[in-house]
Structure formats: structure tokens, C-alpha cells
């Protein structure tokens, strides 16, 4: 199971757009993909991990959809994932690099030019 993590917003459209992105990524990848949010919107990262485990996930991959490293990427999200690992010590919870750190990100941005 994969959780795509967005920041979260008071704007309901942002939440709906993120959920639609998760559904599109699931369709494209053939994997189960669910939304999670760092703050403001629901489900939180912790709640999304807990739900994935309740639904039988033995591996949960957390992918932060953030462009740059900062406190959210370097401190907040790893702390939330570490707490989830403590709650679910029998589950492999894999925190992936943030989107901006992936090798294809520059190509993706360049393709928009």
C-alpha cells in the first residue's frame, strides 16, 4: 500500500485534487494508493498508516509530494513515520525521498517548458 502525502489545505478543492491524483496513480501503477496529509486535511499521515494496517497492509510506502527539503520533509514527516513504526512494529513502513529529490523531477519540470 502506498500513501501519497500532500501538505493539506483549507481549500476543499486541494483535498479533492489530491485524492483524484492518488486514484490516477493507482490506476496507472496497478497499486493501492491512498491520500494522506501532513496537516489541516484528513486523513493525517498517522491515521492513513493506521487504516492501511487495519486493512491488512504488511508494507506501507510513504511518499512525500514535496518539492524541496525543509522542516516538513526533514523533521515532521520522519517523526510521524517513526511514531507509526512504533505503533506497528510488525509492518514495514518505508519512507521514500520527497518528490523533488527524485532523479526524474528535473526532467518532469523541464518537460513543462
TAUR-V727587 format. One record per residue. N is the residue number from 1. NEAR is the number of other ideal C-beta (glycine too) atoms within 8 Angstrom. D_FIRST is the distance of its C-alpha to the first C-alpha in Angstrom with 1 decimal. Layout:
n	near	d_first
N	NEAR	D_FIRST
N	NEAR	D_FIRST
This chain:
n	near	d_first
1	12	0.0
2	13	3.8
3	16	6.8
4	14	10.0
5	13	12.9
6	13	16.3
7	9	19.5
8	10	20.3
9	9	23.6
10	3	26.3
11	6	26.4
12	5	24.5
13	6	24.3
14	11	22.1
15	13	19.5
16	8	19.9
17	8	19.7
18	14	16.5
19	9	14.9
20	8	16.5
21	10	15.2
22	12	11.6
23	9	12.7
24	8	14.7
25	12	12.1
26	11	9.9
27	7	13.3
28	6	14.4
29	8	11.5
30	5	10.8
31	8	7.0
32	7	5.2
33	12	6.1
34	13	7.7
35	13	10.9
36	15	12.1
37	16	15.7
38	13	17.8
39	7	20.7
40	7	22.7
41	10	20.1
42	5	17.6
43	10	15.1
44	11	15.6
45	16	13.1
46	9	14.1
47	10	13.9
48	13	10.4
49	17	9.3
50	11	11.7
51	10	10.6
52	12	7.0
53	11	9.2
54	6	11.8
55	7	9.8
56	5	9.4
57	10	6.2
58	6	8.2
59	9	6.4
60	15	5.0
61	9	6.2
62	16	8.8
63	10	10.9
64	13	14.3
65	9	16.0
66	13	19.3
67	6	22.2
68	7	24.2
69	8	24.0
70	7	25.5
71	6	25.3
72	11	22.0
73	12	20.4
74	7	22.5
75	8	22.9
76	9	21.2
77	14	17.5
78	9	17.9
79	8	19.8
80	12	17.2
81	13	14.5
82	8	17.3
83	9	18.1
84	14	14.6
85	10	14.9
86	7	18.3
87	8	17.1
88	11	14.4
89	6	16.3
90	4	14.9
91	11	11.2
92	6	10.5
93	12	9.7
94	8	10.3
95	8	12.2
96	8	13.0
97	6	16.4
98	12	17.2
99	11	17.6
100	9	21.4
101	7	21.3
102	7	19.7
103	4	22.4
104	6	22.1
105	11	22.5
106	7	26.3
107	7	26.4
108	8	24.4
109	8	26.9
110	7	29.8
111	6	29.0
112	5	29.5
113	4	33.1
